[in-house]
Amino acid sequence: MKDFLIDFDGKQIKAIIVNEKNYFGNSPVSHEFSYSYQFIVNNKKFRSNSRDSDLNIGDSICVEYSKTYPNFNRVLTDN
């Protein structure tokens, strides 16, 4: 459903990596994590996991989101 909505009425926006850690599967052992990204639509903040451990706080990335439901969003990939 998420991908369908983004494909149907998606819009691109710049997001910033923020200080919110998302630990991977066995994180108590490995302590591997990725930071979340944040973007603003209509004065409301939305956050999601970047799923990229190479990104650092303050980095910017391009994401796409559903104009109808901005909480449905994903990192824009170069495919």
C-alpha positions as CSV (number, residue, x, y, z in Angstrom):
1,M,0.0,0.0,0.0
2,K,2.8,2.4,0.9
3,D,4.6,2.0,-2.3
4,F,1.4,2.2,-4.3
5,L,0.5,5.6,-2.7
6,I,4.0,7.0,-3.2
7,D,4.0,5.8,-6.9
8,F,0.6,7.2,-7.4
9,D,0.9,10.7,-5.9
10,G,4.5,10.9,-4.7
11,K,6.5,14.0,-4.4
12,Q,10.3,14.5,-3.8
13,I,11.7,16.5,-0.9
14,K,15.1,17.0,0.8
15,A,15.4,15.4,4.2
16,I,18.0,15.9,6.9
17,I,19.6,13.1,9.0
18,V,18.7,13.6,12.6
19,N,20.0,12.2,15.9
20,E,17.6,9.3,16.3
21,K,19.2,5.9,16.2
22,N,17.6,2.8,14.7
23,Y,19.4,-0.4,15.8
24,F,19.7,-3.3,13.4
25,G,18.4,-6.9,14.2
26,N,21.0,-8.1,16.8
27,S,21.9,-4.6,18.0
28,P,22.6,-5.6,21.6
29,V,25.5,-7.6,20.3
30,S,26.7,-5.6,17.3
31,H,25.5,-2.1,18.2
32,E,25.0,-1.3,14.5
33,F,22.5,1.3,13.7
34,S,21.3,3.9,11.2
35,Y,20.0,7.4,11.8
36,S,16.5,8.6,11.0
37,Y,15.8,11.3,8.5
38,Q,13.3,14.2,8.9
39,F,11.4,16.4,6.5
40,I,8.6,18.9,6.9
41,V,5.3,19.1,5.0
42,N,2.7,21.7,5.8
43,N,4.6,22.6,9.0
44,K,4.5,19.0,10.3
45,K,7.6,17.0,10.8
46,F,7.9,13.4,9.6
47,R,10.7,10.9,10.5
48,S,11.7,7.6,9.1
49,N,14.6,5.2,9.3
50,S,17.3,5.9,6.7
51,R,18.5,2.3,6.9
52,D,21.9,3.5,5.8
53,S,24.7,3.2,8.5
54,D,27.0,5.4,6.3
55,L,24.8,8.5,6.8
56,N,25.7,11.0,9.6
57,I,23.7,13.6,11.5
58,G,23.3,16.7,9.3
59,D,23.6,14.9,6.0
60,S,20.9,15.6,3.5
61,I,19.2,13.0,1.3
62,C,16.3,13.0,-1.2
63,V,13.1,11.2,-0.2
64,E,9.8,10.7,-1.8
65,Y,6.5,10.8,0.1
66,S,2.8,10.4,-0.6
67,K,1.2,13.9,-0.9
68,T,-2.0,12.4,0.6
69,Y,-0.3,10.6,3.4
70,P,3.2,12.0,4.0
71,N,3.9,9.5,6.8
72,F,4.3,7.0,3.8
73,N,7.8,7.9,2.6
74,R,11.0,6.3,1.5
75,V,14.5,7.2,0.5
76,L,14.8,8.0,-3.1
77,T,17.2,5.6,-4.9
78,D,19.0,6.0,-8.2
79,N,17.3,3.2,-10.1
